[in-house]
């Protein structure tokens, strides 16, 4: 998998074989490679390696080196710019990006110092360890060719090496925060100010975006990006269909529970947010499985490979811990897409305007107890808990006839999704309930059937 912004290429090493022969007893692991590189550290720090470096104008590092096994080339359009170390306490991802920025600017000694600080602060960050090994390897008089190290040819060793290279690609080949200003995922049609957060996952970029909701007018959502972080998804990719298929589901989901502080296996790291997979549409489509969570990493890992989970979305423990500390996370929308579509928050939304008329009719028909008109808004394919519309209509009608005493229906959110069909997920707060029952948070799934929007599912959150 090649990235537009960064590319790893194998080059022909010079005098690599004699050095590799000395390492025959070693197995291919990152720690063993680091040990070899450390033996040459004194030589590295006392010799001038500037002749092996490419300049910033040439757009990369290691590009002129005939002894390095791997090289990275940067897309010149990327804005890598740095000449100094980041302070202690910076995130691992910020340090990693700063290393690449320093290398692009030709600040190699500072880049090495930043990488050493990175692996010291985050010793379980395997990508950082690999980068440190590569930098030290570049300084050897006779660099080691990883192909010559016993164990590298094994499936597990080579696969892990490739996974780390892909992880590096995913971390670098992503939209920068500056390019996302004023944009939001196209799935968001309407948001109430009462929804404090929105989460969106772009599986193709291995990114999770966490937004604070700054909306004033629900029909003009405004989001502020709080966190943009690397994540891992299912080992078999996306598009979950059945239990145990190793895939991450795609669609609109919501946070059910915050499991911070609860006793969980080490697999879940700092904690977890559970999701409502399978949702109503998934159930109608016959999808199976459960236990899809956003969670942290095991204590021995800082991050997992881009495709490594059983279907969950996984991020580093420091960032997961930060998110779990936020309040009011329950019912937070979570959009999981193969590829997010970014749009301006000021855009016109024809689908929204057309759908809003239908939603307004649903609200009006309920408030006026116009059951004949109301029923036309429910699809013949309506389904809830395995039963169709005929079984549920008496309850829907009874609820619709309770009006006025609690106030108007309060719209919470409208989120759209398109795959094999167009559907819209609506959350509303209905204060008008039969005597003795508490007001309801309702969730509805609307599908476009022909030119008409109809309700496929309606039930309490």
Beta strands, then each sheet from edge to edge (+ up, - down):
strand 1: 6-10
strand 2: 60-61
strand 3: 70-74
strand 4: 183-185
strand 5: 188-191
strand 6: 197-202
strand 7: 207-213
strand 8: 223-230
strand 9: 233-234
strand 10: 251-258
strand 11: 272-275
strand 12: 293-295
strand 13: 307-309
strand 14: 313-314
strand 15: 333-337
strand 16: 342-344
strand 17: 383-384
strand 18: 387-388
strand 19: 410-418
strand 20: 422-430
strand 21: 440-449
strand 22: 452-460
sheet 1: 1+ 3- 2+
sheet 2: 4+ 16-
sheet 3: 5+ 19- 20+ 21- 22+
sheet 4: 8+ 7- 6+ 15+ 10- 11+ 12- 14-
sheet 5: 9+ 13+
sheet 6: 17+ 18-
end
